[in-house]
Amino acid sequence: MSLQYLSDNTGSITGVYIPIQEWDIIRKKLHLPDESKAIHRQELMEAFEEMKLIKVGKMPKPNLNDFLNEL
């Protein structure tokens, strides 16, 4: 398994990157559902709806700081 470790600016390990092919094997062995596609689709649809509301003035435009804080 080819893992990559993620670290913060102090060098502390904060996460592990697992290639998607290897994650799929792990997910199947653990009998985990593949919900990622549905979740990403739902988030994308919500983003499109928010953009429509912003364009017609029914929702305020987010500033960069608010946008980055949501990530």
C-alpha positions as a printed Julia matrix, in Angstrom:
71×3 Matrix{Float64}:
   0.0    0.0    0.0
   1.4    3.38  -0.98
   0.47   5.86   1.74
   1.38   9.52   1.9
   1.4   11.29   5.24
   0.07  14.84   5.53
   1.56  17.22   8.06
   0.94  20.74   9.3
   3.46  23.57   9.32
   5.02  22.28  12.56
   5.67  18.85  11.09
   2.94  17.07  13.07
   1.2   14.37  11.05
  -2.43  15.39  10.51
  -3.65  12.78   8.05
  -2.95  10.02   5.6
  -3.59   9.98   1.86
  -4.72   6.63   0.47
  -4.99   6.25  -3.32
  -8.62   5.82  -4.37
  -8.04   2.36  -5.84
  -6.69   1.16  -2.52
  -9.49   2.89  -0.62
 -12.05   1.06  -2.77
 -10.47  -2.27  -1.77
 -10.56  -1.32   1.93
 -14.14  -0.04   1.63
 -15.28  -3.32   0.05
 -13.51  -5.42   2.7
 -15.22  -3.4    5.45
 -18.57  -3.45   3.6
 -18.76   0.36   3.61
 -21.25   1.93   1.2
 -19.96   4.15  -1.61
 -21.73   7.33  -0.6
 -19.09   9.73  -1.89
 -20.69  10.21  -5.32
 -24.11  11.0   -3.86
 -22.64  13.41  -1.29
 -20.56  15.28  -3.88
 -23.52  15.48  -6.26
 -25.74  16.87  -3.51
 -23.13  19.46  -2.5
 -22.68  20.52  -6.11
 -26.43  20.9   -6.62
 -26.66  23.01  -3.46
 -23.83  25.22  -4.73
 -25.65  25.77  -8.04
 -28.84  26.72  -6.2
 -26.91  29.18  -4.02
 -25.37  30.76  -7.13
 -28.85  31.22  -8.64
 -30.01  32.96  -5.46
 -26.93  35.2   -5.4
 -27.46  36.18  -9.06
 -31.07  37.28  -8.45
 -30.12  39.11  -5.24
 -31.92  36.79  -2.82
 -28.7   35.76  -1.13
 -25.7   37.97  -0.27
 -22.44  37.44  -2.09
 -19.97  35.69   0.23
 -16.7   37.44   0.89
 -13.42  35.57   0.48
 -12.88  35.08   4.22
 -16.31  33.5    4.67
 -15.72  31.26   1.67
 -12.35  30.08   2.96
 -13.72  29.49   6.46
 -16.29  27.07   5.01
 -13.54  24.86   3.57
